[in-house]
Amino acid sequence: MVFALPAEGRLFDERESAVIALARELTETTRLSDATWDRVRAFLDERQLVDLVVNVGLANLNNRFTHAFWTEVPEEAPPA
């Protein structure tokens, strides 16, 4: 869903835009540029940075895992 968000714009302040940029870059490339890291580091402390990177990583893991094992859900569940 991070790709549905505009990277920049009036919807988000500088802190929010930095967090979105980190999530987008980590999702697209699995690596962060120094520029993105420095940008988000200006707004978050070490604990918040770890929490953010862990949560982005877990969301990406969940998305990849779910996609790999995706099955169609029947319209109506069969009776138990």
Secondary structure by P-SEA (a helix, b strand, c coil): cccccccccccccaaaaaaaaaaaaaaacccccaaaaaaaaacccaaaaaaaaaaaaaaaaaaaaaaabbbbbccccccc
